[in-house]
């Protein structure tokens, strides 16, 4: 087989892979201010999300982080208890996206996090406090992608683990059925998972 024949056979593959190689990888940086809600009690808080990854066609492996620190509700109280939540999480995320200027994005990540405080306003000393534990996050949304700039909106889901119910639990039972005695302040066993849903505006840069 001559060199001309070999070139003729390879030419279609070279033409196909050239644009892929030209855009094979780009550093992708993103911040995403938003809000998150508890699915169990009426409490919400502003959150800040961040992500850094390497963008390939259709796929962006990333490190994603979330933090909620602006609405610390303070200690539980019988009267005037404030509502809100605080927490953090860091995860290795697999993010998939369509190609083109207007994109559908979806991602899921696993890492480590903590739902530090979750309280309902006027909750009469009851609140939830978590310990550092495995953490899972997921996003799905829409993105506009310019030459370098990115902007979009995503729906978010965060799963925190090892969250305890704490407070004056005189008439409550723990999740595993262990009874709490009257007028006793106690901590329920660890092990509960708490999902948080939210929405965020994404602003990013890829080069």
PyMOL commands that set and color helices and strands:
alter all, ss='L'
color gray80, all
select helices_A, chain A and resi 3-22
alter helices_A, ss='H'
color red, helices_A
select strands_A, chain A and resi 26-38+44-56+59-68+84-97+102-119+127-130+133-145+149-168+185-187+192-206
alter strands_A, ss='S'
color yellow, strands_A
deselect
rebuild
show_as cartoon
